[in-house]
């Protein structure tokens, strides 16, 4: 069987956690930041977990992670 290709876009967005899940960055942190409160911007820095229903799709995109 041939080698599988890793989806490079997904590889830049998701990282594997030690427990086997995937973590991701929060959205809405790129621009139009002046109207967002400091508390909201601070909370957007925290990484989030991929939802359980999306894990299968991410695992297919990242076969070797």
N, C-alpha and C positions, 0 to 999 in steps of 0.2 A: 504494500500500500504506500502511495506517495506521502511525502511530508505535507502537513497542513500549514497554510499560511495564516499568520496572525494578522488580524485587522489592525492596522497601524493607528487609525483614528481612535479605536477603543483602547489600545495599549497606552495612549497618552492620557486618556480620561479616567481609567480605572486601575486600581492597584489591589492586589490580593491581601487579605488580612491573615493574621496568624491562625485564626479559627476557621479559615476556609471561605469566608465571605468576600465581598468586594466593597471597597470604599470609593467614594466619589466626592468631587468638590461641589459646593453649592452654586446655584445659578444666581443671576441678578447682581453681580458684583463687578461688572466690567465698566459701565458708564452710567450717567445720570445719577451720580452718587450724592449730589448736593441736597436733594430733597429727602434722602433716606436718613433716618436718625442714626446717631452713633451706635446705639444699642443694636439696631437691626444690622448694620454693617459688621459689627463685632460678631454677632451670632452667625452671619454668613461665612465667616472665616472657618468655622468648625466643619470638619469633613462629615459626610453623612454615609450611611450604609445603603447599598443597593437593596431594593425591595425584594422579598423572597420570590415573588412572581416573575421578576426580571432576571434572576440569577442564571437560569438556564440559557437565556439568550446571550448573556455576557460570557458565560463559560464557553459557548460555541465560538464567539468572536476571539477569545483568548485561549486557545487550546493548550498552550504550554505554560500558563501561569499558575 
